Each structure stands twice: as structure tokens, then as C-alpha cells.
Amino acid sequence: TGALSLAMAWGAEVPGGGPPPPATAPSELAAAAPEQDFGTVAQGEPVVRAFTIRNRGPRPHAIERVDLSAAGMTARFARAVEPSQESTVTLRWDTSAISGDVAAEAVVRFTDPATAPITLVLKGRVRGPVEILPYPAVFFSVFKGESAERRVRIVNNDEGALAISRIEPRGRHFAADVEPVEAGRVYELSVKVPSSVPPGRYMEAVVLHTNHPKRPQLEVA
């Protein structure tokens, strides 16, 4: 195995194989900026970004389709990419159903099967009306007889004040408490696993009941 690896590293021929394949020529088509970061937007605000496809070759190309990796995305484009010209693929992303740090791909495929597809990346942060930071979950790994505590913050991004009316534990192996950091705006949830919990693997949750019209219940796993 070592001799085979050494021979391959030097590009030599090895028994049962052949010479390395020739290097492929660079594609005539390329995206000017294949990845775009749209920054931070409020949930529900549409994101629209235009990507430029450049044809550096002497022949025209045609876009067959654009495959999208996320729900709520649409693509608009001109099919022809003329020689030595540019074409635009415009992506629109409806953010109504997403939140947090998000990323999605749009794969531009061409009618000529020999033409490699181009992958466009759209990423950013969608700020929901109420966020649980850094994640809507806490994780524990402790030994028998030990206790541990984790904290997350509930941040209200809407204009109206947020009130948490009660805590509903969905499990018996933790204790939870919530305290205001900034009344109506920011709360801190603490979750503690007591030392008396028997060994085992548990997947539980705590639900916070609020007065928010869109997020009446906030679940932390």
C-alpha cells in the first residue's frame, strides 16, 4: 500500500492503472461573485440578489434550468448567454418561514451536457420576531452525582413588550427558571440538571408561554 501511494503521489504509472488524466480546460462560463451575503433582515422581508454569469468563450450557451435548495426561493434569468457577454440570474428568497443563520444554493445547469453547472450561494441572517440565542436548545453531558446548568436568552425584536406568563416543563429530569434582563425585551432562561438524576439518555423540553401573537409558545429542547 505504501509503494502504491508513493507511486501515485509522483504521478507514475502503477500496475493495473494508467497515466493520470489530462487537466481539464477552464470553463468558458463563470460567476463574477458566486457567493453573496445579504446581511441581516427581518423575518418576512424578501431577499433579492442578482448574480452575473460571464461567457468568456466564442460560442453561445443556454441555461436549461436553475435548481434551488431551499423552499421559498425563485429564480429569474435569461436563457441565452452570448459570447463575450454577461447574463444575470436573479434569486428571490421569501424569508417568512425561516430564521437564524441561513444559506441556500442555486445550481445553474446548461443545455450542453459538457458544460459544468455553476453553483450560486446566498446566505445571511434572518431575525425572527422573537429569537432564542444562541440556539433554541441546551445540551448536557454529566457524570452520575454531578449537576450542570445552561442558559439561553430570549430576545424580543418586535416593538411591543414581550411577557412570559408561565414555564411548562416537558420532562422530569431538569429544573428551569426565567428572569428578565430587560423587561419586555430580553429574558434569560436557565436550565439545570440536578445531581440526583439517574444515569441515562434523556431528550426533554421546556415551553415558555408568551403574549406574542405570532410566538405564543417558545420551545427550548
C-alpha positions in Angstrom: 0.0 0.0 0.0 2.8 2.4 0.8 4.6 1.8 -2.5 1.3 2.3 -4.4 0.7 5.6 -2.5 4.2 6.8 -3.3 3.9 6.0 -7.0 0.6 7.8 -7.2 2.0 10.8 -5.4 4.7 11.1 -8.0 2.3 10.6 -10.9 3.9 7.4 -12.1 2.2 4.5 -13.8 1.3 1.7 -11.4 0.3 -1.9 -12.1 -3.3 -2.1 -13.2 -3.6 1.6 -13.8 -2.7 4.2 -16.4 -1.2 7.7 -16.6 -3.1 10.4 -14.7 -5.9 12.1 -16.7 -5.1 15.3 -18.5 -6.0 18.5 -16.8 -9.4 19.9 -17.9 -9.6 23.2 -19.6 -11.1 26.1 -17.6 -14.8 26.6 -18.3 -15.9 29.3 -20.6 -18.7 30.2 -18.1 -18.1 31.6 -14.6 -20.0 33.6 -12.0 -18.5 37.0 -11.2 -19.4 36.6 -7.5 -20.8 33.1 -6.8 -21.5 33.7 -3.1 -23.4 36.7 -1.7 -24.1 37.5 2.0 -27.3 39.6 2.4 -26.5 40.5 6.0 -29.4 40.6 8.5 -33.1 41.0 7.5 -36.3 40.8 9.5 -38.3 37.6 9.1 -40.8 38.0 6.2 -38.7 40.6 4.4 -37.9 39.2 0.9 -34.2 38.9 -0.2 -33.5 39.7 -3.8 -29.9 39.4 -5.2 -28.6 39.3 -8.8 -25.7 37.1 -9.8 -23.7 37.7 -13.0 -22.7 34.9 -15.3 -19.9 35.7 -17.7 -19.3 33.9 -21.0 -15.6 34.2 -21.8 -15.8 31.8 -24.8 -16.5 32.3 -28.6 -19.8 30.4 -28.6 -23.2 31.0 -27.0 -24.6 28.9 -24.1 -28.1 28.4 -23.0 -29.4 27.9 -19.4 -31.6 24.9 -19.1 -32.8 25.4 -15.6 -31.8 26.6 -12.1 -32.2 24.1 -9.2 -32.9 25.7 -5.8 -32.0 24.1 -2.5 -34.5 25.9 -0.2 -38.2 26.4 0.0 -39.4 29.9 -0.7 -36.8 30.6 -3.4 -37.4 31.5 -7.0 -35.0 32.3 -9.9 -35.4 34.6 -12.9 -33.0 34.5 -15.8 -32.5 35.0 -19.5 -31.8 31.6 -21.1 -29.1 32.8 -23.6 -25.6 33.7 -22.5 -24.0 35.2 -25.6 -20.2 35.0 -26.5 -18.1 37.5 -24.5 -21.3 38.8 -22.8 -22.8 38.6 -19.4 -26.2 37.3 -18.2 -28.0 37.7 -14.9 -29.6 35.2 -12.6 -31.8 36.9 -10.0 -32.7 35.0 -6.9 -35.6 35.9 -4.6 -36.0 34.3 -1.2 -39.2 34.6 0.9 -38.0 34.6 4.5 -41.4 34.1 6.1 -40.7 30.6 7.2 -37.0 30.7 8.1 -34.9 32.3 10.9 -31.4 32.4 12.2 -28.2 31.9 10.1 -29.3 30.5 6.8 -27.7 29.5 3.5 -29.0 28.1 0.2 -27.7 27.2 -3.2 -28.9 27.7 -6.7 -27.3 25.4 -9.3 -27.4 26.8 -12.8 -27.5 24.0 -15.4 -26.9 24.4 -19.1 -28.4 22.7 -22.1 -24.9 21.4 -23.2 -24.2 18.4 -21.0 -20.5 19.0 -21.4 -20.8 22.4 -19.7 -20.2 22.2 -15.9 -23.0 23.7 -13.8 -22.4 26.8 -11.7 -23.4 26.9 -8.1 -24.5 30.2 -6.6 -24.7 30.6 -2.8 -27.0 33.0 -0.9 -26.5 33.3 2.8 -27.3 35.7 5.7 -29.2 36.0 9.0 -32.9 36.2 9.3 -34.1 37.9 12.5 -37.3 36.5 13.8 -39.8 38.4 15.9 -38.6 36.5 19.0 -35.2 34.7 19.0 -33.7 32.2 21.3 -29.9 32.7 21.4 -27.6 31.2 20.7 -29.8 28.2 19.9 -33.3 27.0 20.9 -31.7 24.0 22.7 -29.2 23.2 25.5 -27.1 20.1 25.9 -25.7 18.4 28.9 -23.2 15.6 29.5 -22.5 14.9 33.2 -21.4 12.1 35.4 -23.6 10.5 38.0 -23.9 12.7 41.1 -22.9 15.9 39.2 -25.1 18.8 38.3 -24.9 21.3 35.4 -26.6 24.5 34.3 -27.0 26.1 30.9 -28.5 29.5 29.9 -30.1 30.9 26.7 -31.5 34.4 26.0 -35.0 35.2 24.7 -34.8 38.4 22.6 -37.9 40.3 21.5 -37.3 42.1 18.2 -40.8 43.5 17.9 -42.0 46.9 19.1 -44.5 45.6 21.6 -43.4 44.3 25.0 -43.0 40.6 25.5 -44.3 38.9 28.6 -43.7 35.3 29.6 -46.7 34.1 31.6 -45.5 30.6 32.6 -43.0 27.9 32.2 -44.2 24.4 31.1 -41.6 21.7 31.7 -42.0 18.7 29.4 -39.8 16.3 31.3 -38.8 15.3 34.8 -35.0 15.5 34.8 -34.4 19.2 34.9 -35.4 22.4 36.6 -36.0 25.7 34.6 -36.4 29.3 35.6 -36.6 32.6 33.6 -35.6 36.1 34.7 -35.9 39.4 32.9 -32.7 41.1 31.8 -34.5 44.0 30.2 -38.2 44.0 30.9 -40.3 43.3 27.8 -37.2 42.9 25.6 -34.7 40.4 26.9 -35.1 37.4 29.2 -32.7 34.7 30.3 -33.8 31.1 30.7 -31.7 28.9 32.9 -32.0 25.1 32.8 -30.4 22.9 35.4 -29.8 19.2 35.7 -29.7 18.2 39.4 -27.2 15.8 40.8 -30.0 13.4 41.7 -30.8 12.5 38.1 -30.2 8.8 37.4 -27.8 7.8 34.6 -29.4 7.6 31.2 -30.1 9.5 28.0 -32.9 12.0 28.1 -34.5 14.2 25.4 -36.9 16.7 27.0 -38.0 20.3 26.5 -39.3 23.4 28.3 -42.0 25.6 26.8 -42.4 29.3 27.6 -45.9 30.7 27.2 -45.9 34.3 26.0 -48.3 37.1 25.0 -46.7 37.4 21.5 -49.4 37.0 18.7 -47.0 35.0 16.4 -45.0 33.2 19.0 -47.3 32.3 21.9 -45.1 29.3 22.7 -41.4 29.1 22.7 -39.8 25.7 23.0 -36.3 25.0 24.1 -35.1 21.4 23.7 
